[in-house]
């Protein structure tokens, strides 16, 4: 009877670990996307706090090639389309009321509030 309990407990632990591993693998792309977004957002805010204003091109160059990874996986996510990423981040930061857009000399400038 004692061995049956051991075998059942090992089987239960194994099933739990398999389900946990599959769940982590399922949510990995979402986790990588979130980490990459946060890393780029922080980089943009740091750049703006240092320079007070920037054009979209400057921000695109700033986040170009940024990567994100999680410690339990070998997979890495990298910014490929920095133009689209900057657009999404700037829109989000405008909605959060952290930055604003100003036009000077026909160029759009992103300015920290």
Protein Blocks (a to p, Z undefined) as FASTA:
>chain_A
ZZmmmmmmmmmmmmmmmmmmmmmmmmmmmmmmmmmmmmmmmmmmmmmmmnopacfklmmm
mmgoiacddfkbcbdcddfblmlmmmmmmmmmmmnopaccddeehiacdddZZ
